[in-house]
């Protein structure tokens, strides 16, 4: 098993931290704007909630766009810390379960520090959207699932001591990892699995409404801009972090 093949599954999970957040938001937006029987009679609260949701989502994405350089700086700071604390501690080629766990831990640590600058904006979005209500019974479950995922993400602030965990692995002659490693990996898996993940294609229908449709197009444009650079930064930092310790 090659290094990159062994990481492919967890690479997909790390990518989902970024891509599923925005994809889930667009699902909700399209569902809100999808025609339903009696749509013309929906109360003004529905219209107000829809506008408030889209505006909050747009503001969140714009904030994340502004904070992207800060996220990159956070990733670099983590790499520098590890570079000073435990450079080239791993020798030889290790394609084991323990090596995979350390690799996942490194990637998870990067997602924690890179999300740091966004946490106040995500929390603000959650507070704004959590009080919104719609008469369409399809909307509520999607909104709650999405907010649950974001809440899990901003609460996942625990940072492992990466160098200490690498040392435990090395000192065991590469036979076992520290319990902190396995615990952190479980925590990251739980945070990444929480809430809405996939976009049901059946819900991706034509959008309605002039103002809302224009705003949604701006949301999708910002999402596309963010997704590429954010993933590029994450993957480059992850690869660099593994090289620093010798994996």
Steps between C-alpha positions, in 0.01 A plus 500: 500500500649833398508797731248688289272200449498435873391858564235523229202416722598750766587759238137479393391553861723805542373646173144454627569741786511774240293382205205346689452813711428707191325224305259440787427870519410510132269199543310690766487811288367315195246316711377826647457645152345191338133548408253306715122479485354824631834680480331831424313477830806444716502750780729800507701326772619247243616777268672681786669180617617417149654842448661492845645153439650589163640827630658324800650234274643760265651692790654179637661410170633852453649485850666167422640650182652786700638261762662261253847661536468471879411132463810448288715678759356273770597195295853633452533570872410139581754372247768722651420376850533137394814578298668639810370233736542170318665528158579180309420273794364226278748305290427243236170430328200423718173394337325377811179565686696702755656717228156559352365612839788746542436632151130546574589673827723744311226578250243538776725739689529712188122520460469614861750783465376603155141521625609720791469837322153405374350392832351838605336538157366144503361550851330822386344317206371222728342753738333687215361198318395300808208736567365494144184304421322385184152360448634248246567190716783386269725792587535466878679161511760613246565823684534322835736239355715769343517702819584184695797440269627856535460491878700176519767659283549810713498296822778272374778719637713240676857501366726198549868523590622370168867468590424317823279256309769444236753427774275237657472328163876512438585380853269201457709397197206611284267242653242719673370854518408700805141481625478875437545431130215252477275723711568804283436302182165383640409859590581623150304216341198591714526869407532421131212251504256727683206643314435534130774372269373428150294699252188305391486558125122482499493824699715696257220663305467837334510795735223751529477862603692795359689634800550159658619345174756773445628464854518123465711538187740720696508236774589227251765720340664564838476131587684403180768756571551376856495129434807490276742720701393358836555142391828591333628658822383205709655233278830684457526556876411139576764369261759739646414397855551132419831572330619696803474196728628263232183323389 
